[in-house]
Amino acid sequence: MTKRKAKSERDLEKAYSTKEFVDKLRRLADSIEQKKRFRIQIAGERISVPPNAIFNIEHERDGNNEEIEFQMKWVVPEK
């Protein structure tokens, strides 16, 4: 049996145009409503979000800067 290669840690941000962002949000919303896996490619890496992921929204404020993050969290099962 082949072992899954360990993925390296990663923390990045990718900017999108308004149209690209809206398209991704629309696909995400459709996947969530249909209880289907959401697939997206970010900076060359394909990500597959399972339908049982935990969804949350985070708000950060630092001086004059504010940020809202829509987050999806899940655990990848070991094989």
C-alpha positions as CSV (number, residue, x, y, z in Angstrom):
1,M,0.0,0.0,0.0
2,T,1.3,3.4,-0.9
3,K,1.7,6.0,1.9
4,R,0.4,9.5,1.3
5,K,3.2,12.0,1.0
6,A,3.2,14.5,3.9
7,K,2.2,17.9,2.8
8,S,4.4,20.9,3.8
9,E,3.0,23.6,6.0
10,R,1.5,26.5,4.1
11,D,0.2,30.0,4.9
12,L,-0.5,32.3,2.0
13,E,-2.9,34.9,0.7
14,K,-4.0,35.1,-2.9
15,A,-5.7,38.2,-4.4
16,Y,-8.5,37.8,-6.9
17,S,-10.5,40.2,-9.0
18,T,-14.0,41.0,-7.9
19,K,-15.4,38.8,-10.6
20,E,-13.1,35.8,-9.7
21,F,-13.9,36.2,-6.0
22,V,-17.7,36.3,-6.7
23,D,-17.4,33.2,-8.9
24,K,-15.6,31.3,-6.2
25,L,-18.0,32.4,-3.5
26,R,-20.9,31.3,-5.7
27,R,-19.4,27.9,-6.3
28,L,-18.7,27.5,-2.6
29,A,-22.2,28.4,-1.6
30,D,-23.6,26.0,-4.2
31,S,-21.4,23.2,-2.8
32,I,-22.4,23.9,0.8
33,E,-26.1,23.9,-0.1
34,Q,-25.8,20.6,-2.0
35,K,-23.6,19.0,0.7
36,K,-20.9,18.4,-1.9
37,R,-17.2,18.6,-1.8
38,F,-15.8,22.0,-2.8
39,R,-12.7,21.9,-5.0
40,I,-10.4,24.9,-5.6
41,Q,-6.9,25.6,-6.8
42,I,-4.9,28.2,-4.9
43,A,-1.4,29.2,-6.1
44,G,-1.0,26.0,-8.0
45,E,-2.2,23.6,-5.3
46,R,-5.5,21.7,-5.6
47,I,-7.6,21.8,-2.4
48,S,-10.6,19.6,-1.7
49,V,-12.9,20.7,1.1
50,P,-15.2,18.0,2.4
51,P,-18.9,18.7,2.9
52,N,-18.5,18.1,6.7
53,A,-15.9,21.0,7.1
54,I,-16.5,23.5,9.8
55,F,-17.3,27.0,8.5
56,N,-16.6,30.2,10.5
57,I,-16.1,33.9,9.9
58,E,-13.3,35.7,11.7
59,H,-13.0,39.5,12.1
60,E,-9.7,41.1,13.0
61,R,-8.9,44.8,13.8
62,D,-5.4,46.3,14.2
63,G,-5.3,50.1,14.3
64,N,-6.9,51.4,11.1
65,N,-6.8,48.0,9.4
66,E,-9.7,45.6,9.5
67,E,-10.0,42.1,8.0
68,I,-12.8,39.5,7.6
69,E,-11.9,35.9,6.8
70,F,-14.3,33.2,5.7
71,Q,-12.7,30.0,6.9
72,M,-13.3,26.3,6.3
73,K,-11.6,23.8,8.6
74,W,-11.3,20.1,8.5
75,V,-9.0,17.2,9.4
76,V,-7.5,15.1,6.6
77,P,-7.8,11.4,7.6
78,E,-4.5,9.4,7.7
79,K,-4.3,6.5,5.3
